[in-house]
Amino acid sequence: DTGNYDDIDLQLTKIRKICLKLMDVMESLPPLCSYMATIIPEKAAALKKGAEDMGKQGYPIHHLLVYDTLQKVEFEKENLDRKLQQFEILGLEPAFKNIIERLDAFYPLFEKEKAAKQMVEADYETTYQRGNDLEKRLAKLNADLPRIKKHYVLEDSRLASIEVIQRDISELNRIKRGLDTLVLSGTKQPYTLQLAKI
């Protein structure tokens, strides 16, 4: 009946510490499991549906790389799931939150694309027509210029202004051709890119 109470007390202290650590782990598991089993899959599914809906509505969003991101998220989720199964929980919550932030970041981009479409549809025709009108006016000016020079002496500053106008309209034509390339492309181009050209 002689026992080594000091050794037993030491072992009990170690067991208590382990139990406390296990309790901490057990408390943090439900939210982590919720991220893994529910939150991230639902967010990924909602984003996929949102991207599909954007495509059905005629929005080209290939430049946003939604599907690539979803594939990367699935790969990351598998790695995080392995860690969770092995109770390597340190750093999991920030990793889950990072995934959610990346998935949620697409929705403002979708809205930006929708707003750009409205602006492109509202401005494209008038901008294009104004560009054509300027071209016609420049062609008329160029056609009339020799006759005007024949009857009138033009100041050098006026001739320089005409050259500036010609350069500006040439630049306008270059931009318009770039816009035509975007609008008439075989692959529909993002409205945000078209808007930047307008």
C-alpha positions as CSV (number, residue, x, y, z in Angstrom):
1,D,0.0,0.0,0.0
2,T,2.8,2.3,-0.5
3,G,2.4,4.5,-3.5
4,N,4.4,7.2,-5.0
5,Y,1.9,10.1,-4.6
6,D,4.2,12.7,-6.0
7,D,4.5,10.8,-9.3
8,I,0.7,10.2,-9.4
9,D,0.1,13.9,-8.7
10,L,2.5,14.9,-11.5
11,Q,0.8,12.5,-13.9
12,L,-2.6,13.9,-12.9
13,T,-1.4,17.5,-13.6
14,K,-0.3,16.4,-17.1
15,I,-3.6,14.7,-17.7
16,R,-5.5,17.9,-16.6
17,K,-3.5,20.0,-19.0
18,I,-4.1,17.6,-21.9
19,C,-7.9,17.6,-21.0
20,L,-7.9,21.4,-21.0
21,K,-6.3,21.5,-24.4
22,L,-8.7,18.9,-25.7
23,M,-11.6,20.9,-24.4
24,D,-10.3,24.0,-26.3
25,V,-10.0,21.9,-29.5
26,M,-13.5,20.4,-28.9
27,E,-14.9,23.9,-28.6
28,S,-13.3,25.2,-31.8
29,L,-14.3,22.1,-33.9
30,P,-18.0,22.9,-34.4
31,P,-17.4,26.2,-36.1
32,L,-14.6,24.8,-38.2
33,C,-16.7,21.9,-39.2
34,S,-19.5,24.3,-40.1
35,Y,-17.1,26.2,-42.4
36,M,-16.1,22.9,-44.0
37,A,-19.4,21.2,-44.3
38,T,-21.8,24.0,-44.9
39,I,-20.6,27.6,-45.2
40,I,-17.9,27.2,-47.9
41,P,-19.8,24.7,-50.0
42,E,-22.9,26.9,-50.0
43,K,-20.9,30.0,-50.9
44,A,-19.1,28.1,-53.7
45,A,-22.4,26.8,-55.0
46,A,-24.0,30.3,-54.8
47,L,-21.1,31.8,-56.7
48,K,-21.2,29.1,-59.4
49,K,-24.9,29.7,-59.8
50,G,-24.4,33.5,-59.9
51,A,-21.7,33.1,-62.6
52,E,-24.0,30.8,-64.6
53,D,-26.8,33.4,-64.3
54,M,-24.5,36.2,-65.5
55,G,-23.6,34.0,-68.5
56,K,-27.3,33.3,-69.3
57,Q,-28.0,37.0,-69.1
58,G,-25.3,37.7,-71.7
59,Y,-22.6,39.0,-69.5
60,P,-19.1,37.9,-70.5
61,I,-17.3,37.3,-67.2
62,H,-14.5,34.9,-68.4
63,H,-12.0,37.6,-67.5
64,L,-13.0,37.3,-63.8
65,L,-11.7,33.7,-63.6
66,V,-14.6,32.6,-61.4
67,Y,-14.4,28.9,-62.4
68,D,-10.6,28.8,-61.9
69,T,-11.1,30.3,-58.4
70,L,-13.8,27.7,-57.6
71,Q,-11.4,24.9,-58.6
72,K,-8.6,26.4,-56.4
73,V,-11.0,26.7,-53.5
74,E,-12.1,23.1,-53.9
75,F,-8.4,22.0,-53.8
76,E,-7.7,24.2,-50.7
77,K,-10.8,22.9,-49.0
78,E,-9.6,19.3,-49.5
79,N,-6.2,20.2,-47.9
80,L,-8.0,22.0,-45.0
81,D,-10.3,19.1,-44.5
82,R,-7.3,16.8,-44.1
83,K,-5.9,19.1,-41.5
84,L,-9.2,19.3,-39.7
85,Q,-9.5,15.5,-39.6
86,Q,-6.0,15.3,-38.0
87,F,-7.0,18.0,-35.5
88,E,-4.4,20.4,-36.9
89,I,-6.7,23.3,-36.3
90,L,-4.2,26.2,-35.8
91,G,-4.7,28.6,-38.7
92,L,-7.8,27.0,-40.1
93,E,-10.3,29.7,-39.2
94,P,-8.3,32.4,-41.0
95,A,-7.9,30.2,-44.0
96,F,-11.7,29.5,-44.1
97,K,-12.4,33.3,-43.8
98,N,-9.9,34.0,-46.6
99,I,-11.7,31.6,-48.9
100,I,-15.1,33.2,-48.0
101,E,-13.7,36.7,-48.7
102,R,-12.3,35.6,-52.1
103,L,-15.7,34.0,-53.0
104,D,-17.6,37.1,-51.9
105,A,-15.3,39.4,-53.8
106,F,-16.9,38.4,-57.1
107,Y,-20.3,39.9,-56.4
108,P,-19.2,43.5,-56.6
109,L,-17.4,42.6,-59.8
110,F,-20.7,41.2,-61.2
111,E,-22.4,44.4,-60.3
112,K,-19.7,46.5,-61.9
113,E,-20.1,44.4,-65.1
114,K,-23.9,45.0,-65.0
115,A,-23.4,48.8,-64.5
116,A,-20.8,48.8,-67.3
117,K,-23.3,47.1,-69.7
118,Q,-25.9,49.7,-69.0
119,M,-23.4,52.5,-69.6
120,V,-22.1,50.9,-72.8
121,E,-25.6,50.3,-74.1
122,A,-26.5,53.9,-73.3
123,D,-23.3,55.6,-74.6
124,Y,-22.1,53.3,-77.5
125,E,-24.4,54.5,-80.2
126,T,-24.2,58.2,-79.4
127,T,-20.4,58.0,-79.0
128,Y,-20.0,56.1,-82.2
129,Q,-22.3,58.5,-84.1
130,R,-20.4,61.5,-82.8
131,G,-17.2,60.0,-83.9
132,N,-18.6,59.4,-87.4
133,D,-19.9,63.0,-87.5
134,L,-16.4,64.3,-86.6
135,E,-14.9,62.2,-89.3
136,K,-17.3,63.5,-91.9
137,R,-16.7,67.1,-90.8
138,L,-12.9,66.5,-91.1
139,A,-13.3,65.0,-94.5
140,K,-15.3,68.0,-95.6
141,L,-12.7,70.4,-94.1
142,N,-9.9,68.5,-95.9
143,A,-11.9,68.7,-99.1
144,D,-12.6,72.4,-98.7
145,L,-9.2,73.4,-97.5
146,P,-7.4,73.7,-100.9
147,R,-10.3,75.9,-102.1
148,I,-10.1,78.0,-98.9
149,K,-6.3,78.4,-99.2
150,K,-6.8,79.5,-102.8
151,H,-9.0,82.4,-101.9
152,Y,-7.8,83.2,-98.4
153,V,-4.5,83.4,-96.6
154,L,-4.6,81.3,-93.4
155,E,-2.5,82.1,-90.5
156,D,0.0,79.5,-89.4
157,S,-1.8,79.1,-86.1
158,R,-5.0,78.2,-88.0
159,L,-3.2,75.6,-90.1
160,A,-1.6,74.2,-86.9
161,S,-5.0,73.9,-85.4
162,I,-6.2,72.0,-88.4
163,E,-3.3,69.6,-88.0
164,V,-4.1,69.1,-84.3
165,I,-7.7,68.3,-85.2
166,Q,-6.5,65.8,-87.9
167,R,-4.2,64.1,-85.3
168,D,-7.0,64.0,-82.7
169,I,-9.5,62.5,-85.2
170,S,-6.9,59.9,-86.3
171,E,-6.5,59.0,-82.7
172,L,-10.3,58.8,-82.3
173,N,-10.4,56.5,-85.3
174,R,-7.8,54.3,-83.8
175,I,-9.7,54.0,-80.5
176,K,-13.0,53.5,-82.5
177,R,-11.4,50.6,-84.4
178,G,-10.3,49.1,-81.1
179,L,-13.8,49.4,-79.7
180,D,-15.1,47.8,-82.9
181,T,-12.8,44.9,-82.3
182,L,-14.1,44.5,-78.8
183,V,-17.8,44.9,-79.7
184,L,-17.7,42.8,-82.9
185,S,-15.3,40.1,-81.6
186,G,-16.3,36.5,-82.0
187,T,-15.9,36.1,-78.3
188,K,-18.0,38.5,-76.4
189,Q,-15.8,40.9,-74.5
190,P,-16.4,42.2,-70.9
191,Y,-18.5,45.4,-70.7
192,T,-16.1,46.9,-68.3
193,L,-13.4,46.7,-71.0
194,Q,-15.8,48.1,-73.6
195,L,-16.7,51.0,-71.3
196,A,-13.0,51.8,-70.8
197,K,-12.7,52.2,-74.6
198,I,-15.7,54.4,-74.9
